[in-house]
Amino acid sequence: MVAIRHVGGYAAAGVAVLALTLAGCGGGGGGSSGSGNSTPQSSGSTQSGAKGSATSTLSTAKIAKLGTVVTDGKGFVLYRFDTDSANPTRVSCYDTCAALWPAATTTAQGSVTTKGVDKSLVSTVKRNDGTTQITLAGWPLYRYAKDDEPKEPYGQGVDGTWWAVTPSGAKITTPVTASPGSGGY
């Protein structure tokens, strides 16, 4: 009888973990929560304990099928989210969404350097979680958690709302048909 209770307890714990995992990974990552309103952060502010994808450099890279895209300092493709807005800047990807789409963060606007991107288009926005997210032409920037290597654009077109971004801040709407692990890039 005691052994049955232990096995039952392990099974219940396993079901609970599975349910929490599925709840955090549901859909393609287009969902969001939180108040969704953020205002542009002024230069010189410092945030500690940043979550997401900390970077200090915005660069450009040529990606087959997409053209020139903006990347972070490690060469990972950066994206923008149609549910956000640029004027005024508004962030809407938090919690479960942010787990799949980590914000491109920095400690302060002045610490972001650019290579191939007009520095006057780069700013920051303070997120509801206290981090400072990099913006380009007002659009908050994100990484895609399933991009395992630099220059992988697996987030391109996800849910019809996530797009690689050009050096001017425009979204690239060219579809990409390869899937993660296919090596088609």
TIDORO-863995 format. One record per residue (C-alpha): x, y, z; chain; residue in three letters. Coordinates in pm, 1 decimal, always signed. Example, Ala and Ser with C-alpha at 12.3 -4.5 7.8 and 13.67 -1.06 7.14 Angstrom:
2
+----------+----------+----------+---+-----+
:        X :        Y :        Z : c :   r :
+----------+----------+----------+---+-----+
:  +1230.0 :   -450.0 :   +780.0 : A : ALA :
:  +1367.0 :   -106.0 :   +714.0 : A : SER :
+----------+----------+----------+---+-----+
This chain:
185
+----------+----------+----------+---+-----+
:        X :        Y :        Z : c :   r :
+----------+----------+----------+---+-----+
:     +0.0 :     +0.0 :     +0.0 : A : MET :
:   +282.8 :   +240.4 :    +83.4 : A : VAL :
:   +453.9 :   +168.0 :   -251.5 : A : ALA :
:   +132.4 :   +245.5 :   -438.9 : A : ILE :
:   +102.2 :   +583.9 :   -266.8 : A : ARG :
:   +460.3 :   +676.3 :   -363.2 : A : HIS :
:   +406.9 :   +577.8 :   -726.5 : A : VAL :
:    +77.7 :   +766.5 :   -731.6 : A : GLY :
:   +249.1 :  +1070.9 :   -582.0 : A : GLY :
:   +523.4 :  +1060.8 :   -845.8 : A : TYR :
:   +265.1 :  +1025.3 :  -1122.4 : A : ALA :
:    +66.1 :  +1321.8 :   -989.3 : A : ALA :
:   +383.1 :  +1532.0 :   -968.2 : A : ALA :
:   +475.9 :  +1431.8 :  -1323.9 : A : GLY :
:   +130.5 :  +1528.8 :  -1452.6 : A : VAL :
:   +155.7 :  +1866.1 :  -1275.6 : A : ALA :
:   +498.3 :  +1937.4 :  -1427.8 : A : VAL :
:   +373.1 :  +1836.5 :  -1773.4 : A : LEU :
:    +66.6 :  +2061.7 :  -1739.6 : A : ALA :
:   +280.9 :  +2359.3 :  -1636.9 : A : LEU :
:   +523.4 :  +2294.6 :  -1921.6 : A : THR :
:   +245.7 :  +2277.6 :  -2178.7 : A : LEU :
:    +80.2 :  +2590.6 :  -2041.8 : A : ALA :
:   +408.2 :  +2780.7 :  -2081.2 : A : GLY :
:   +469.3 :  +2657.9 :  -2435.0 : A : CYS :
:   +124.7 :  +2674.5 :  -2589.5 : A : GLY :
:    +85.5 :  +2817.9 :  -2938.3 : A : GLY :
:   +350.9 :  +2980.7 :  -3146.9 : A : GLY :
:   +443.3 :  +3242.2 :  -2892.4 : A : GLY :
:   +217.6 :  +3522.4 :  -3011.5 : A : GLY :
:    +40.4 :  +3552.1 :  -2679.1 : A : GLY :
:   +118.6 :  +3808.5 :  -2418.2 : A : SER :
:    +16.2 :  +3926.3 :  -2077.8 : A : SER :
:    +91.6 :  +4210.8 :  -1846.4 : A : GLY :
:    -38.7 :  +4563.2 :  -1888.2 : A : SER :
:   +140.5 :  +4598.4 :  -2221.4 : A : GLY :
:   +217.6 :  +4965.8 :  -2183.5 : A : ASN :
:   +572.2 :  +5091.0 :  -2171.5 : A : SER :
:   +715.7 :  +5430.1 :  -2235.2 : A : THR :
:  +1046.2 :  +5513.2 :  -2400.3 : A : PRO :
:  +1338.3 :  +5514.8 :  -2160.4 : A : GLN :
:  +1567.1 :  +5814.5 :  -2158.7 : A : SER :
:  +1941.3 :  +5787.8 :  -2219.4 : A : SER :
:  +2171.1 :  +5707.0 :  -1936.9 : A : GLY :
:  +1938.6 :  +5492.8 :  -1726.4 : A : SER :
:  +2075.1 :  +5171.7 :  -1585.8 : A : THR :
:  +1887.6 :  +4849.5 :  -1517.1 : A : GLN :
:  +2035.1 :  +4556.7 :  -1330.1 : A : SER :
:  +1930.4 :  +4193.7 :  -1338.0 : A : GLY :
:  +1822.6 :  +4212.5 :  -1701.1 : A : ALA :
:  +1622.6 :  +3918.5 :  -1830.4 : A : LYS :
:  +1608.2 :  +3823.1 :  -2194.6 : A : GLY :
:  +1879.7 :  +3862.7 :  -2451.8 : A : SER :
:  +2132.3 :  +4119.6 :  -2332.5 : A : ALA :
:  +2331.8 :  +4278.1 :  -2612.2 : A : THR :
:  +2541.7 :  +4586.8 :  -2656.5 : A : SER :
:  +2564.8 :  +4581.7 :  -3036.2 : A : THR :
:  +2318.3 :  +4593.1 :  -3322.7 : A : LEU :
:  +2473.6 :  +4473.3 :  -3648.5 : A : SER :
:  +2352.9 :  +4362.4 :  -3988.3 : A : THR :
:  +2387.8 :  +4032.0 :  -4169.4 : A : ALA :
:  +2286.4 :  +3896.1 :  -4508.2 : A : LYS :
:  +2045.5 :  +3605.6 :  -4472.8 : A : ILE :
:  +1956.5 :  +3390.1 :  -4773.1 : A : ALA :
:  +1592.5 :  +3442.6 :  -4878.3 : A : LYS :
:  +1553.4 :  +3747.5 :  -4649.9 : A : LEU :
:  +1826.8 :  +3994.5 :  -4741.1 : A : GLY :
:  +1989.8 :  +4225.5 :  -4486.7 : A : THR :
:  +1857.4 :  +4185.3 :  -4132.3 : A : VAL :
:  +1948.0 :  +4327.6 :  -3793.4 : A : VAL :
:  +2131.9 :  +4095.2 :  -3555.4 : A : THR :
:  +2251.7 :  +4118.4 :  -3198.9 : A : ASP :
:  +2618.6 :  +4125.9 :  -3100.9 : A : GLY :
:  +2643.1 :  +3746.8 :  -3136.5 : A : LYS :
:  +2487.2 :  +3741.0 :  -3484.5 : A : GLY :
:  +2140.5 :  +3618.7 :  -3383.3 : A : PHE :
:  +1851.8 :  +3754.6 :  -3590.7 : A : VAL :
:  +1633.7 :  +4015.0 :  -3419.7 : A : LEU :
:  +1258.3 :  +4034.5 :  -3472.6 : A : TYR :
:   +968.8 :  +4270.5 :  -3418.0 : A : ARG :
:   +615.6 :  +4177.4 :  -3309.8 : A : PHE :
:   +305.7 :  +4313.7 :  -3486.6 : A : ASP :
:   +117.0 :  +4337.7 :  -3155.6 : A : THR :
:   +372.5 :  +4591.2 :  -3027.0 : A : ASP :
:   +366.7 :  +4946.4 :  -3158.8 : A : SER :
:   +630.4 :  +5198.6 :  -3258.4 : A : ALA :
:   +449.1 :  +5529.6 :  -3217.0 : A : ASN :
:   +413.6 :  +5538.0 :  -2926.1 : A : PRO :
:   +649.0 :  +5254.6 :  -2839.2 : A : THR :
:   +452.3 :  +4978.5 :  -2666.6 : A : ARG :
:   +572.5 :  +4634.9 :  -2553.7 : A : VAL :
:   +314.9 :  +4355.2 :  -2538.3 : A : SER :
:   +529.6 :  +4038.8 :  -2509.3 : A : CYS :
:   +563.7 :  +3931.9 :  -2146.3 : A : TYR :
:   +552.9 :  +3612.5 :  -1939.5 : A : ASP :
:   +492.9 :  +3303.3 :  -2157.7 : A : THR :
:   +547.8 :  +3504.1 :  -2475.9 : A : CYS :
:   +880.2 :  +3639.3 :  -2346.3 : A : ALA :
:  +1002.4 :  +3288.3 :  -2265.6 : A : ALA :
:   +989.5 :  +3202.0 :  -2637.7 : A : LEU :
:  +1069.7 :  +3555.9 :  -2758.0 : A : TRP :
:  +1327.8 :  +3703.2 :  -2516.5 : A : PRO :
:  +1358.4 :  +4078.9 :  -2533.9 : A : ALA :
:  +1682.8 :  +4221.7 :  -2671.3 : A : ALA :
:  +1788.9 :  +4412.3 :  -2361.9 : A : THR :
:  +2069.2 :  +4641.9 :  -2258.2 : A : THR :
:  +2173.3 :  +4826.1 :  -1945.2 : A : THR :
:  +2116.3 :  +5169.8 :  -2101.2 : A : ALA :
:  +2050.7 :  +5335.4 :  -2437.7 : A : GLN :
:  +2398.2 :  +5487.0 :  -2453.8 : A : GLY :
:  +2558.0 :  +5143.7 :  -2424.0 : A : SER :
:  +2414.9 :  +5016.8 :  -2756.8 : A : VAL :
:  +2664.7 :  +5039.1 :  -3041.2 : A : THR :
:  +2568.6 :  +4995.5 :  -3404.7 : A : THR :
:  +2733.9 :  +4848.2 :  -3711.9 : A : LYS :
:  +2531.9 :  +4904.9 :  -4028.5 : A : GLY :
:  +2235.0 :  +5045.0 :  -3835.1 : A : VAL :
:  +2162.0 :  +5420.2 :  -3806.1 : A : ASP :
:  +2226.8 :  +5500.2 :  -3437.2 : A : LYS :
:  +1962.2 :  +5774.8 :  -3446.6 : A : SER :
:  +1696.2 :  +5503.5 :  -3496.2 : A : LEU :
:  +1806.6 :  +5312.3 :  -3184.6 : A : VAL :
:  +1646.6 :  +5378.5 :  -2848.5 : A : SER :
:  +1522.0 :  +5184.7 :  -2548.6 : A : THR :
:  +1197.0 :  +5125.2 :  -2365.3 : A : VAL :
:  +1149.4 :  +5029.9 :  -2003.1 : A : LYS :
:   +958.5 :  +4701.5 :  -1975.4 : A : ARG :
:   +704.1 :  +4626.1 :  -1704.4 : A : ASN :
:   +950.7 :  +4371.9 :  -1559.8 : A : ASP :
:  +1208.8 :  +4646.3 :  -1499.9 : A : GLY :
:  +1447.0 :  +4559.4 :  -1785.1 : A : THR :
:  +1547.4 :  +4796.1 :  -2063.7 : A : THR :
:  +1458.2 :  +4671.4 :  -2411.8 : A : GLN :
:  +1628.3 :  +4795.3 :  -2728.0 : A : ILE :
:  +1406.5 :  +4952.5 :  -2992.9 : A : THR :
:  +1469.1 :  +5025.8 :  -3360.5 : A : LEU :
:  +1258.2 :  +5299.6 :  -3521.4 : A : ALA :
:  +1037.5 :  +5267.2 :  -3212.8 : A : GLY :
:   +983.1 :  +4889.6 :  -3249.2 : A : TRP :
:  +1090.6 :  +4672.4 :  -2952.7 : A : PRO :
:  +1338.4 :  +4401.3 :  -3061.6 : A : LEU :
:  +1339.1 :  +4031.8 :  -2969.3 : A : TYR :
:  +1532.2 :  +3709.1 :  -3024.8 : A : ARG :
:  +1361.6 :  +3378.4 :  -3101.3 : A : TYR :
:  +1449.6 :  +3103.7 :  -2852.4 : A : ALA :
:  +1449.7 :  +2838.0 :  -3127.4 : A : LYS :
:  +1724.8 :  +3015.6 :  -3324.0 : A : ASP :
:  +2013.8 :  +2796.0 :  -3206.0 : A : ASP :
:  +2286.9 :  +2948.2 :  -3421.7 : A : GLU :
:  +2368.8 :  +3295.6 :  -3554.0 : A : PRO :
:  +2184.8 :  +3389.5 :  -3874.5 : A : LYS :
:  +1906.9 :  +3131.5 :  -3823.8 : A : GLU :
:  +1573.2 :  +3302.1 :  -3901.6 : A : PRO :
:  +1338.4 :  +3031.8 :  -3768.2 : A : TYR :
:  +1120.0 :  +3299.1 :  -3609.4 : A : GLY :
:  +1045.5 :  +3459.0 :  -3946.9 : A : GLN :
:   +668.9 :  +3478.0 :  -3998.1 : A : GLY :
:   +573.5 :  +3278.1 :  -3686.7 : A : VAL :
:   +198.7 :  +3318.9 :  -3624.2 : A : ASP :
:   +195.6 :  +3577.9 :  -3904.2 : A : GLY :
:   +304.5 :  +3836.6 :  -3644.8 : A : THR :
:   +681.7 :  +3794.4 :  -3591.5 : A : TRP :
:   +921.1 :  +3936.7 :  -3851.5 : A : TRP :
:  +1293.3 :  +3980.9 :  -3899.6 : A : ALA :
:  +1375.0 :  +4350.1 :  -3901.2 : A : VAL :
:  +1567.4 :  +4559.3 :  -4155.0 : A : THR :
:  +1829.2 :  +4820.5 :  -4057.6 : A : PRO :
:  +1557.9 :  +5088.8 :  -4097.7 : A : SER :
:  +1323.5 :  +4909.1 :  -3855.3 : A : GLY :
:  +1087.5 :  +4780.0 :  -4126.2 : A : ALA :
:   +962.6 :  +4424.0 :  -4106.8 : A : LYS :
:  +1064.2 :  +4168.4 :  -4366.9 : A : ILE :
:   +756.3 :  +3974.2 :  -4476.1 : A : THR :
:   +931.1 :  +3730.2 :  -4710.8 : A : THR :
:   +829.8 :  +3379.4 :  -4601.8 : A : PRO :
:  +1094.7 :  +3123.7 :  -4513.5 : A : VAL :
:   +998.8 :  +2761.9 :  -4569.0 : A : THR :
:  +1285.2 :  +2581.3 :  -4394.1 : A : ALA :
:  +1226.6 :  +2457.3 :  -4040.4 : A : SER :
:  +1461.6 :  +2438.3 :  -3741.9 : A : PRO :
:  +1735.4 :  +2186.5 :  -3801.8 : A : GLY :
:  +1689.4 :  +2173.9 :  -4179.2 : A : SER :
:  +2005.5 :  +2372.6 :  -4245.0 : A : GLY :
:  +1837.8 :  +2559.6 :  -4531.2 : A : GLY :
:  +1998.4 :  +2893.3 :  -4449.4 : A : TYR :
+----------+----------+----------+---+-----+
